[in-house]
Amino acid sequence: MMKKIIFILMLSAGLSLLPFSVIADSNKIVKWKDSNGVTHYGDKLPAQEAGRNNVEMRNNGVVIKKNIRVDQKTGVLDQQKEQEKLAQERADKVLLASYTNSEEIDLACERNLQTDQAALQSLAQHKHSIVNRTTHIKKSAQKFKQKNKAMPAYLSEELKQYQQEIDTVNKKIAQHKLNMEVISKRYAEEKNRFTTLKQSSLAISEPSMTASLNMH
């Protein structure tokens, strides 16, 4: 009997030494809303509701902790949007500082197109020269054919080389034309953006000027 009394006293002493939070957590209530917006209460969040926003509280209604679900995907997207916004603001400042009017943008575009335009003229002349030589070889080949003679190997090799050279020139021409399209598009976009920013700035400044005149 004495041993039993001693055991009970030791157990009571041990419980009294436990932190209050441990005892309180055993009586914790969890509150959450399901996908339909219906509020639920329980001693823990069900497995099927894992990750849902919830509030932990004591029996007396005192909130212990709020568990707010963080949508990482949404957070990343928001961060990307903010970075894009800042990048656009920086680009707008540079654009407004670089030009005083839209005509200057047209002039800048023309200057940047000059290199590709010059290259295209040079390539066109080079191609014309190669085509003429190729045409001459083909005429010679036709003469050999009319005489039922095989075209000399050196002419066949020259014709092959010229054809390869024409293909190379055509690729270079296509690349320069593509460069010009990209440049023209970039400056057209800058011009449109510049015009929009100037109009917005004008729209903001006009009311201020009107108010200032009315004060005088």
C-alpha positions in Angstrom: 0.0 0.0 0.0 2.8 2.4 0.9 4.6 1.6 -2.4 1.4 2.5 -4.3 1.1 5.9 -2.4 4.7 6.7 -3.2 4.2 5.9 -6.9 1.2 8.2 -7.1 3.1 11.0 -5.4 6.0 10.6 -7.8 3.7 10.6 -10.8 2.0 13.8 -9.6 5.3 15.5 -9.1 6.5 14.4 -12.5 3.4 15.9 -14.2 3.8 19.1 -12.3 7.3 19.5 -13.8 6.0 19.2 -17.4 6.0 22.5 -19.3 2.6 24.2 -19.5 2.8 24.2 -23.3 3.0 20.4 -23.5 -0.1 20.1 -21.3 -1.9 22.8 -23.2 -1.1 21.4 -26.6 -2.8 18.1 -25.7 -6.0 20.2 -25.5 -5.3 22.1 -28.7 -8.2 22.8 -31.2 -7.5 23.2 -34.9 -9.8 25.4 -37.0 -9.8 25.3 -40.8 -12.0 25.8 -43.9 -12.4 23.2 -46.6 -12.5 23.8 -50.3 -16.2 24.8 -50.1 -15.5 27.4 -47.4 -17.1 25.4 -44.6 -15.4 25.9 -41.2 -14.3 22.8 -39.3 -12.8 22.1 -35.9 -10.8 19.2 -34.7 -7.8 18.1 -32.6 -5.6 18.1 -35.8 -5.8 18.8 -39.5 -7.0 15.8 -41.5 -4.6 14.3 -44.0 -6.8 15.2 -46.9 -6.7 18.9 -45.8 -2.9 19.0 -45.5 -1.4 22.3 -46.5 -4.6 24.2 -46.0 -4.6 27.4 -43.9 -5.5 26.7 -40.3 -5.5 28.2 -36.8 -4.4 26.4 -33.6 -6.2 27.6 -30.4 -6.8 26.5 -26.8 -10.1 25.3 -25.4 -10.8 28.9 -24.2 -10.5 30.2 -27.8 -7.1 31.8 -27.4 -5.1 31.6 -30.6 -1.8 29.8 -30.3 -0.6 29.8 -33.8 -1.7 30.7 -37.3 -0.5 28.4 -40.1 -0.7 30.2 -43.4 0.0 28.2 -46.5 2.6 29.7 -48.7 2.0 29.1 -52.4 5.6 28.8 -53.7 4.6 28.9 -57.3 2.6 32.1 -56.8 5.4 33.6 -54.8 7.9 32.9 -57.6 5.6 34.4 -60.2 5.0 37.5 -58.1 8.8 37.9 -57.7 9.3 37.6 -61.4 6.6 40.2 -62.1 8.2 42.6 -59.7 11.6 42.0 -61.3 10.1 42.6 -64.8 8.4 45.8 -63.6 11.7 47.1 -62.2 13.5 46.2 -65.4 10.9 48.0 -67.5 11.2 51.1 -65.3 15.0 51.1 -65.7 14.6 50.7 -69.5 12.1 53.5 -69.6 14.4 55.9 -67.8 17.3 55.0 -70.2 14.9 55.5 -73.2 13.7 58.9 -72.1 17.3 60.0 -71.4 18.6 58.8 -74.8 16.2 60.7 -77.0 14.4 64.1 -77.0 11.9 63.2 -79.8 10.8 60.2 -81.9 12.6 61.5 -85.0 15.9 60.8 -83.2 14.9 57.2 -82.8 14.3 56.9 -86.6 17.7 58.3 -87.3 19.3 55.9 -84.8 17.5 53.0 -86.6 18.8 54.1 -90.0 22.4 54.4 -88.6 22.2 50.9 -87.2 20.9 49.5 -90.5 23.7 50.9 -92.6 26.2 48.1 -91.8 23.8 45.4 -92.9 22.8 47.4 -95.9 26.4 47.8 -97.0 27.0 44.1 -96.5 24.0 43.3 -98.6 25.2 45.4 -101.5 28.6 43.8 -101.4 27.2 40.3 -101.2 24.8 41.1 -104.1 27.7 42.2 -106.3 29.7 39.1 -105.3 26.8 36.8 -106.1 26.2 38.4 -109.5 29.9 37.8 -110.3 29.7 34.1 -109.3 26.4 33.6 -111.2 28.0 35.0 -114.3 31.0 32.6 -114.0 28.6 29.7 -113.3 26.6 30.6 -116.4 29.8 30.7 -118.5 30.8 27.2 -117.3 27.3 25.8 -118.0 27.5 27.2 -121.6 30.9 25.5 -122.0 29.4 22.3 -120.6 26.6 22.5 -123.2 29.0 22.8 -126.0 30.8 19.7 -124.9 27.5 17.9 -124.7 26.6 18.9 -128.2 29.9 17.4 -129.4 29.1 14.3 -127.4 32.1 14.9 -125.3 32.4 14.7 -121.5 32.9 18.0 -119.7 36.5 18.3 -118.3 36.9 17.4 -114.7 38.3 20.9 -113.8 35.1 22.5 -115.2 32.9 20.2 -113.1 34.9 21.0 -110.0 34.7 24.7 -110.7 30.9 24.5 -111.2 30.6 22.6 -107.9 32.7 25.2 -106.0 30.8 28.1 -107.5 27.5 26.5 -106.5 28.7 26.0 -103.0 29.8 29.7 -102.9 26.4 30.8 -104.1 24.8 28.8 -101.3 27.1 30.5 -98.7 26.4 33.9 -100.1 22.6 33.3 -100.0 22.9 32.3 -96.3 24.8 35.5 -95.5 22.3 37.6 -97.3 19.5 35.9 -95.4 21.3 36.5 -92.1 21.8 40.2 -92.8 18.1 40.6 -93.8 17.1 39.0 -90.6 19.4 41.3 -88.7 17.7 44.3 -90.3 14.3 43.0 -89.4 15.3 42.6 -85.8 16.8 46.1 -85.7 13.8 47.7 -87.3 11.4 45.9 -85.0 13.5 46.9 -81.9 13.5 50.5 -82.8 9.8 50.5 -83.8 9.0 49.1 -80.3 11.3 51.7 -78.7 9.5 54.5 -80.7 6.1 53.3 -79.6 7.2 53.1 -76.0 8.8 56.5 -76.1 5.7 58.0 -77.6 3.5 56.4 -74.9 5.8 57.6 -72.1 5.8 61.1 -73.5 2.0 61.2 -73.8 1.6 59.9 -70.3 4.1 62.5 -69.0 2.2 65.3 -70.9 -1.1 64.1 -69.5 0.2 64.3 -66.0 1.8 67.7 -66.4 -1.2 69.5 -68.0 -3.4 69.4 -64.9 -0.5 70.7 -62.8 0.0 73.6 -65.2 -3.7 74.4 -65.3 -3.9 74.4 -61.5 -0.8 76.7 -61.3 -2.4 79.1 -63.8 -5.6 79.2 -61.8 -3.8 80.1 -58.6 -2.3 83.1 -60.3 
